Amino acid sequence: MSRKGVITTRVLKEMELPQQEESLKSKLRIAYANEEITARQILEVQFAKNFINAGGKFNYSATHKELIDDLHALCIDNRWKHIYCLENELKDVFVEHQFKRSLRDIPLDKSNAGIMFCEWLIADSGMIMLAPKQSACSRLPIFPDSLIIVAKPNQMARNIYDALENFDTLYDGDLPSVIDLDNRFKDYEEGINQVVLDATNTKNVYLFMTDEVI
């Protein structure tokens, strides 16, 4: 099912997301071509709206080819010559589709943007939780002004509490980090009894969601 018409920036900015789930479902059924709306799809739209409202740029690419085409267009729009890729799986996709703006021999401090995966997308705040390896790189002083995150719909968490519980299960002993574009984390600090690092270190954050497994 293609949802390009659902989660474009224009549609999300115009769409109201009421708190009541049933009311939200009724508003979305037309956009989803009258298909049954799942709880996860509701979280996707909620995250995208909150992320965009916080200043992020959101894009949906159904396939690897669409992802590469959209990245290529982004590079042209921003006049980027090189994107530094942190993930081997993404590099393989780039090679397969001949995406030549991510060359392996260009260092991070010479790149126009960095691209990586994330751990969780937090629906109710638009924050993004990173794995330890991703966080360590994104907080480097030499990191470019622009960061591109590639994520899948199954990385949705309802709130930061769910994301932290999932993180602790996977990374026992490591500190979680969040990209928090409009300082929403302070609203949750009193209810969290662990250290959460701030990984917001770039001027521009792009989130590319894709259904096709990488």
Salt bridges, closest charged atoms under 4 A:
GLU14 OE1 - ARG10 NH1 3.52
GLU21 OE2 - LYS25 NZ 3.44
GLU22 OE2 - LYS25 NZ 3.76
GLU36 OE2 - ARG29 NH2 3.83
GLU44 OE1 - ARG3 NH1 2.58
GLU44 OE2 - ARG40 NE 3.86
GLU66 OE1 - LYS4 NZ 3.62
ASP69 OD2 - LYS65 NZ 2.91
ASP70 OD2 - LYS4 NZ 3.71
GLU87 OE1 - LYS133 NZ 3.30
GLU96 OE2 - HIS97 NE2 3.96
ASP145 OD2 - LYS203 NZ 3.97
ASP162 OD2 - ARG158 NE 2.73
ASP187 OD2 - ARG184 NE 3.52
ASP211 OD2 - ARG3 NH2 2.84
GLU212 OE2 - HIS64 ND1 3.70
